[in-house]
Amino acid sequence: MTATIGGPSQSLDPDRVRDFVRAGLGPIDLDGRSLCIVIPDSTRRFPLAPVLKAVADAVDGRVRACTAVVALGTHAAMAEEAIGEMTGPLPFPVVNHKWWDASTFATVGRLSDASVAELTGGRIRDAVDVRVNRLVTESDITLIVGPVLPHEVVGYSGGHKYLFPGLSGQELIDLTHWLGALITSRQIIGTPGITPVRAVIEAAAGMVPGDRRALCGVVDHRSGQLASLAFGSPLDAWGAAAEVAAATHVRYLQRPVPRVLAMVAPRYTDLWTGAKGFYKVEPVVADGGEVVLYAPHITEVSAMHPGLLDIGYHCRDFFLAQWDRYRDHPWGELAHSTHLFGAGTYEPGKGEVRRVRVTLATAIPEETVLRVNLGYRHPASIDVAEWRSDPTALVVEDAGEVLYRLEEPEEA
């Protein structure tokens, strides 16, 4: 059974969070058992410290061992000091998910080609091994803690997504991300319920041993405070939080806009993560319009994924039309490429047609930006006040947090 507190436009104080966490974890059989806590990295906006403090107080003297692991996916490892700033002081260790180290993983099963075909609606028909960080498999209980918000790959983030791809082997990361790209980011982002990508994630999670619970939160994007918190099984707690996120993290416009200035937050340190500023606004940009990602602090495309410099940014059909050439490139990078390019078409001999122009106003050198097939503007040329005064433009602060959608036309 799922318990919830808070809701849209609310703000949960630490005492209420503490009492809620204690009530949730109290009946769980923790005595003498080992606990693994799975947490987000600093690219996710979430008041982690008070929640983890509440968890630590609730399990103190009960668990035999406790370790928290940062669900990096394939993000860069966090420095020890940065982890401490994010979590606050804790009585148990916090470690990075070392996705680059093969010894990190345990294989828990395999999704057959028939299963993958069924789960993906026939879009992918390749079997895939299911590997996950062995801290999860070697612990009696896993507690997933983190936010839920619209996501460009799965629909809504959170829940078992912290295992796959958060603590996952590369195989499943590539499969789920490419599946989302085949559906397209514009189509799947903010889609409620069990999307094909979520179906794959849940099937993989069903192979993981041990008992699992989740604390899924929704953060007020204005204040940064917790608006709601749900506790229960990862699937049910995620579902409850997603309902709140659908009310708080989706803004509807009546008509498309020709220009968007997406002001990317400093927590996104490269284009790999900062591209969320585009994903979240693409649905409201008019055909032929432009999105400018304004992020003077971003200096590189991705240190973790240098292959992007080789393939650049393209639409989905560009890769599908040349699949023999690209099928052996990491599918997660192909997916990211399509996400930032956005919707478009490709015909051999005619080339690509963009629906929306994507322009970087970052510290990435102009030569690099043009090389990867994106537009360039020097960040010093951006006058934010001028953009704000333009009635046809949309200026989005903290871009990457709230999804923008067009209102559905009323039926006649």
N, C-alpha and C positions, 0 to 999 in steps of 0.2 A: 504494500500500500504506500502511496506517495503522500508525503506531508508538504505543505507549502506555507510560506508567509510572504507578505508584501504583495506588490502588484504595480501596475503602471502609475507613475507620478508619486510613488512612495519612496521613503528613505529609511532603511533599517539601521537602527543604532546598534553598536557593538554588544550591548547587553541582550538585546532581543536575538541577535545572531547567536550569541553564546548559549542562551537558553534553548534555542531551536536545535542547535547542533548537539547539545547534551541530550535532549529528548530523543533525537534520532539515533544517536550512537549508543545510548544507554541500554536498550534491549538487545543489541547485537552481541553475540558470543565472541568476545575479544580476549577473555582471560587466558593468559599463557600462550596466545597465538601471535603470529607475525603479521604486520600490517604494512602495505605499500600504498603510499599516497601519490597519486598522479596529478601534477599541477601544470598550468600553462607557463610559457616563457613571457618575457617582457613585451612581446608584440601584442599581447592580449591585455585589454584594459579591464582590470579586475582588482578590487581591494583585497588582495590575497592575505595580507598579514593578519587582520582581525579574524578571518575565517580559519586560518591555520592555527592561530592562538586558541580559538575555541575548540578545534579538533584536538590539539595537544592536551588541553585541560581535560577533555572528555575521555581520553584514552590513557592518561597518566596513571601508572600503577596497575594497569590492566594488561597491556600488550607485552609480549616477551621481547619483541624487537619492532622497530619502526624506521622506515626510510622513505623519503619523498624523492620523486624523480621528475625532472623537468621534461615535459613532452615536447621535444624539439621538432619532431618530424624530421626535416632535413635543414632546419635553421641552424645558424651558428651557435656554438656552445656559449653559455653565459659564464662570465667570470665569477669567481667566488664572491667578490665584493658586490657585484650586481645582483646575485642571487640573494644575498643577505639584505640588501635594500628592498627587494621585492617581497621577501617572506617575513622579515623581522626576525628577532632571535627565537630559536626553536631548540627543544631538547633532543632533537633527532637530526641525523644528517640529511642534507639535500644534495642530490647529484644530478649531473646532466645525463640525458639519454645519449649514449655514445653510439650514434647511428653509423659512424664511420668504422667501427670496430666489430668484426664478425662475431667475436666472442660475447658480445652484448646479448645475442639473441638465443631464444629457444624456439624450435619448430614445433608447433602444436597441431598441425594438420595440413590438409591440402584441399582446396576447392577444385573439383574436377572441371574439365572443360564443359561438360553438360550442365553442371551447377552454375558456372559462370555465365554460360549462355542464357540460362533461365533467369538468373538474377538481373542480368543487364538488358533483358529484352532482346537478346540476339545481337547486341552491338559488339560484344567481345566474346570470343569462343575459346580462349586460351586458359588452361588450368594454371593455378597459382599456388605456391607454397604460402602458408600462413606462419610468419615468424613474428615474435613479439619479445620485448625486453624481458630477460629472464628474472628480473626483480619481481615481475608480476606472477610468473609461473611458480616461483619459489616462495611466494608469500601465501599465507592462509586466506587473507582478505585484502582486496584492493579497494581503495576509496578514491574515486575520481572527483576532483574539485576544479571548477572553472566556469567561465561564462558561456552563454548561448546567444548567438546573434546570426543574422543572415550570412550565408557563406557561399562563395562562388563555385565550389566543387560539389557540396553535399546538400545544399538547400539551407539548413540551419546547422551551425557548429554545435559542439558539445557532446556529452554522453560518451558513448564508445568511440567517438572520433578521437578521443584522447589516447586510445590504444592504437587505432588504425585511422590515420597514419601517424599519430603522435608518438607511439613507441614501436612502430612497425618496421619490418624489413622493407627494403627497396621495392621488392616485387609487388607488394600490395599497394604501396604508395603510388607506383607508376600506373597500376591498373585502375585504381579509383580515380586518380586525377585525369587520366586520359578518357575514362568513361564520362566524367563531368564535362570534359572538353568536347566530346562527341555530341553530347546533349546541348552544349554551349552554356557558358556562364550566364549569359543574358536570360536563357530559358530556365535554368535551375536555381539561380540565386534567389533566396527568399521563398522557395517552394516548400510549403508545410508538409508534414507527414513523411512517409517512408518513400523517398526517392530511390531510383535504381542504385545510386551510390550508397545511400544509407542501407539498402538491403544487403549489399556486399559487405559493408562494415559489420552489420549485425550478424551475418552468417559467419564471418571470421571470429567475432567475439564469442559466438556460441561454442567455439573450439577451445577457448581459453579455460584452463582449470581454475578452481578456487571460487570463493564467494566475492561478489562485487556489489558495491553501493556507490552512489554518486550524490554530490552536492552541486547542483546546477544553478547558477545565478544569472540574473539579468542586471546589468549596470545602467544606471541613469546616465545617458551620454552627455548631459549638461554638467552634472555635479561630480560624476565619477563615483558616486555612492551606490551601494547595493539597493536596487529597487525591489527585488524579489529573490527568494531562495527556495529550491525544491530539494527534497531528500527522498531517496527510494532506490529502486533498481535503476541502472544507468539509462535504460530505454524509457522508463516511465518518468523519471525525474527530468530527463531531457525533454520529453514531450510536454510536460507541464511548463517548463521554462520557455520552450519555443512558442507557446501560446502567448506568453507575456511579451516576448521579444517581437512577435508579429505586430503587437500593438504599440510598442515603444520604439522600435528600430526600423520602421518603414514609414517613409514620408511620401505622400501622394501629391503629384502635380496634375493640374487640369490639362496642360498642353506641353508638348516638347519644347526644349530650350536649345537655341543654336550654339551657345557657348557656356562652358563650365570652367571655373577656376577651382580646382580641387587642391586645397591646402593640406598637404600630407604632414601628419604629426611626427615629431622627432623619434617616437618609439619605433618607427619603421626606418631602419638604418640603411637599407639598400632597395633597389628597384624590385627585387624578388618579393619583398614584403610590402613596400610602399605602393605597389601597383593596385592594392586594394582601393586606393583613391579613385581609380578608374572603374573597377568592377562595380562599385556601389552606385555610380551615377550613369553608367552606360544606358540603362533602360529609358532614361528621360531625355537623351540627346537626340535632336532632330537629325534626320538623314542629311549627310553632308556637313554636320556640325563639328565642333572641336572641343576636346577636353585638354586643358593644360594642367599637368601635374606640377604644382609649385612646391618644390622641396629643395631649397638651397643646401640643406645638410646632407643630401644623398650624393655620394661620390662614385658609386660603382653599381653595375647591374646586379651582380651576385658573386661574392667570393666563393660561396659553396657550390655554385653551378656555373662554372666558366664556359660550359658548352653552349650557353645562350649566346655568347659572342660569335659562335660559329653559325648557329642556325638563324639568329635574329628573331624578329617578331612577324608572325604571319597568321592568316586566318586558317580555320580548321581545314577547309577544302584544299588549301595549298599543300598540306601534308598528305591528305588522303589521295590526291591525284598523283603523288610521288611516293607512295607508301614503301615501295621497295628500297628507296633511297634513305628513308627516315625511320623505318620500323625498328632498327637496332639502336637508335638514339634513345636515351632515357625518356620514357613517356611522360614523366612528370615535368620535364623541361619543355617538351612539345606542348603540353597542356598550358603551362604558364605563358608560353609564347602566344597561343591563341587567345588566352584570357585578356592580355593587354592589347593585342591588336583589335580585338572585338569582332563583331559580325562583319563578314565580307564574303566575296566570291573569288574564285580562281578558275581560269580556263587556260590550259596549255596553249602557248603561242600568243595569248592575249594578256596574261598576267593577272595581278590581283586588283580588285576594286574594294576600297574601304567604305564602310558605311559611315564611320566617324574618324576624324583625324585625331591622333594622339600626339601631343607635344610635351616634351620634357623641359621644364625650367628647373634644372637641377645643377649640381656641380659635376655631373658626368661630362667629360669633354665632348664638344660638338662632333668631332670625328667619330667617336664611339657611338653616339646617339644615331647619327646618320647611317653608320655601318650596320646597326641592328634594325634599321628600317622604321625609325620613329622620327618625329619632327623635333626641332631644336629651337629653344629660345633661351637667351641669357637670363638668369633669374633676376638680374638687376633691372631688366627691362619691364618687369611686372610691377605695375602700379595697382596695388590692391584697392585703394580708394576709388580709382577710376573704374575698376571692374564692378565695385559695389554700386556705383552711380549709374551703371548701364542697366536699364530696365529689362533688356533682353537676356542678360547674363545671370547665371546662377553661381554664387560663391559659396563654397562648402568648407567650413572650418572642421578640423579634425576629420578630414576625409578618410574614408575607409571604415567608419563605424556605423553610419546610418545608410540604409538602402533607399534609393529614390526610385519610385515607380510612377507610371502614369495611371490615373484613375480609369477604371473600366467604363466604357460608354454605357449609358443606361439603355436597357432594351426598350424598343418602341412598344 
